[in-house]
Amino acid sequence: MQIAGPFSLRVDSEVALDPKKGNWYPVMNDPVFAVEYALQVLGSAKAVAWYSPKQREFMLELRFFET
């Protein structure tokens, strides 16, 4: 989802149904939240910050793409 300008927000997760426990509602397992910033100065590059609450990990990345 584009937030504003070069910022975007992303959520990656597993979605599970467990009919054995009588749970027919979708449940999010191991979500990962990310905020991306498009770096116009470097051409096609992105700075990405993501967080996984289940694993309690946080990471900053700089991604370069071929043009």
C-alpha positions in Angstrom: 0.0 0.0 0.0 1.4 3.4 -1.0 1.4 5.7 2.0 2.6 9.0 0.6 5.1 10.0 -2.0 8.0 7.5 -2.0 6.8 5.6 1.1 4.9 2.4 1.0 3.8 -0.1 3.7 3.7 -3.9 3.3 2.5 -6.8 5.6 3.5 -10.4 4.8 2.0 -13.2 6.7 0.7 -16.8 6.6 -3.0 -17.2 6.8 -4.3 -20.4 8.3 -7.6 -22.2 9.0 -7.7 -25.0 11.6 -10.8 -27.0 11.2 -9.6 -29.7 13.8 -9.9 -27.1 16.6 -13.2 -25.8 15.2 -11.5 -22.6 14.1 -12.9 -21.6 10.6 -11.8 -18.0 10.9 -8.5 -16.9 9.2 -5.6 -16.5 11.6 -2.4 -14.6 10.8 0.7 -16.5 11.6 4.2 -14.9 11.7 3.4 -11.5 10.3 6.2 -9.3 9.0 5.7 -5.5 8.8 7.7 -3.4 6.4 8.1 0.2 5.4 9.8 1.0 2.1 11.3 4.2 0.9 12.1 4.7 -2.8 15.5 6.4 -3.2 15.3 8.6 -6.2 18.9 9.8 -5.7 20.3 6.3 -6.4 18.0 5.6 -9.3 16.2 2.3 -8.8 17.0 1.6 -5.1 14.9 1.1 -2.0 15.6 1.5 1.7 13.5 -1.1 3.6 12.9 -1.4 7.4 11.0 -4.5 8.5 10.0 -6.0 11.8 8.8 -9.5 12.8 7.1 -9.5 16.2 7.0 -13.3 16.6 10.8 -13.7 16.0 11.5 -10.3 17.6 13.7 -9.2 14.7 14.2 -5.8 13.1 16.3 -5.2 10.0 17.2 -2.3 7.8 18.1 -3.1 4.2 19.3 -1.2 1.1 18.1 -2.9 -2.1 19.5 -2.1 -5.5 17.6 -3.1 -8.7 18.9 -3.4 -12.3 17.7 -0.7 -14.7 
